[in-house]
Amino acid sequence: MLQAKSAPMGQILERLEAFGEFEVILFGDKVILEDPVESWPLCDCLIAFYSSGFPLEKAEAYAALRKPYLVNELEPQHLLHDRRKVYEHLEMFGIPVPRYALVNREFPFQELDYFVEEDDFVEVRGMRFCKPFVEKPVDGDDHSIMIYYPSSAGGGMKELFRKVRICVCVCVCVCVYIKLLVSCSIYLVI
């Protein structure tokens, strides 16, 4: 529920409520994580954003069962699990991406014939990347992001710090319920 209470989401929900024609209800963690979709509240319109721990399949099952208007599609959110697929889709639609290369290792520091690391650069299949640069795992849920530094900056690598919350419910998820209080055609512009 942390994303549901974020400032950007708060702005979206405030704007919807400002019309006076919507009732906005956040599904809680218990509902999303524990309750069967058949017992989730009925809604006319659904907003659901994938994040680590969010049961996207349950949101899809709910949408299939209740057929609410989907503000954002659910099925394409699966590609967020794999950074390769994200880049592939961005490129497919002509959206610029940074220069990148893929290095597939079975285990950390595995020797690969197409990968060379020197003090100030790495080379992947002949493509040279000067340090500093960022390395990200393929798994979109894995936030073990490394920054590699050139020798002029002391060299080495450092894992990017990421704040981790430890609590009873570690899931960060949002599912918003919007019920139209009047019967009319409405266009949502967010």
N, C-alpha and C positions, 0 to 999 in steps of 0.2 A: 504494500500500500504506500510505500515511500514515494513512488513516482506519482501516484494519484494526488499526493499532497505537495508536489513540487511547485515552484513558482510558475513555470510555463503552463502546467496543467491547470493550476488555479486560475490563471488568466482565461484559459479556454472555457472553463466551467462557469466562471463569473459572467462572461459574455453571453453564454447560453441562458443562464438564469436571469440576466438583465432583461431579456425579452418578456419575461413573465408568463411564457407559454410552456415552459419546461419544468419538470421536476427532475433534479439530478440526484441520483443516489449512487454512492460508491459501494460496490460489493466488497465486503471485508475479506481479509485473508482466510478466515474460517470457511466462509461460503466458497471461495475460489478453490481453496486447497482440499477441503474435507467433504463438502456437501456434493451430492450428485447433481448434475446439471438439471435434472428434472425438478429439483426443488429450488433452483435459482429463481429470483423474482422475474416476472414477465416484463418485457420491455418492448418498445416500438423501435428503438434505435440503440445501437451498441458501439462503444469505442473500446478497443482492447489493444494494448501495446505489449509486445513481447519483451521480457527481460529475463535475466538469469533466474531460474526457479519458477517462472510463470508457466502454468500448465496450458500451453497454447492449444493442445489437442482438446482439452475440456471446453475452452472457449469456442472452438470450431464445432464441437458436438452440440453445444448450446445453440449456436447460430443455425445449425442444421435442423435442430428440433423446433426452435421457436420462430425462426425466420425473421429476426429483426432487421431493420435497415442497418447496414454496416457502414459506418463513417469511414473506416479504414479496413481494407481487406485483411483477412486473417491468414489464409494459406501462404501468400508470398512472404510472410514474416519468418517462415522456416529457413529461408535462405540466409537469415542473419546469423545462423549457427556456424556458417562456413564463410570465412573472409574471401576465399577464392570465388565463391558464387556471387558475393556482393560485388567484387571487382568485375566479374564477367558481365553481370547485369548492367552495371554502370557504363562499361565500355560498349555494350550492345545498344544502349540508348544514347551514345555519343556524349556521355558525361565524363569530363576529364578526371583522370585518376593520377596519383603520383607515379613516377617511374618505380617499378617493383620487379622482383624476381622471386620465384618460389624455390625453396630448399626443402626437400622432403627427407627427414631423418627418422630412423627407427628409434633412436635414443640420443640424448644430448651429446654433443661433441663427436658424433659419428664422422669418421673420415669419408669424404665423398670425392670422387674424381672430378666432378664439375664445380667444386667449391674450393676457392683459395682465399685464405685470410692473411693479410699483411698488416703492418703497423698502422697504416693510414687508409686502407681500403679493403674491400672484399670483392671477389670476382665470382660471379655465378654464370656459368655457361658463356663466358667471354664478356659478360656485361659487368663493368666496373662501377662500384658504388663507393664513393669517398666517404670517409667518416667525418663528422658524426652522421649516423643514420639510426633508424628505429627498426627493431625486429618485433614482429607480432606473430603469435601462434595462429594456425589456420582456424582453430576452434574459436568462434566469436564469443563464447562464454569464458574463455581463458584470458585473463587480463595480465598474464605474465609478460609484460612488454619490456623489452630491453633496449637501452640506448648504448651504442658503441661510440667511443671517443677516439679522436686521432692522437698520435703521440705528442703533438704540440699542446694538447689539453691534458696531458697526463696519461692518455691511453686507457685501455680497459673498457669495462662495460658496467652498467648499473641498471638494476631493475627499477622501473618506474614505480614510485610509491602509489599505492591505492588504498584508500581507507576501507577497512572492513568492519562491518557492524556485526557484533555478536549479540544475539538475542534469541528468545524462544522461537520466534518465527523469522528465519533468515530470508525468506522469499521477498523479493521486490516485485510486486505485480500491481496491475491496475486493470480494472474492468469497470466501466462506467455505465450506469443505467440511466437512460433518459426516457422519460415517459411523457408523451404529448398529452397535455391537459385539455386541449381543444381539438376538435376534428377539423383540420384544414390542411391544405397543401403548404408545406414549409420547405424552404431551401436553407440548408445549413451552410454558412460560409465561415470557415474557420481559418 
